[in-house]
Amino acid sequence: MSGEQKAEAKVEQGKGKLKEAAGRLTGNEELTAEGRAEQAKGDAREAKEKVKDVFKH
């Protein structure tokens, strides 16, 4: 996995976790859902990079 892509995925996951936590603390369901979606996007990006790595070897 390229380091840059992996870093982007981790940043996206982290931002999502923060948004989800902030949404829960404030009772904002929309922010919580947005955070979960951002985490899922980061997870998908990370999975895509892992699949690319498998086929490189």
Order of alpha helices (4+ residues) and beta strands (2+ residues): alpha-alpha
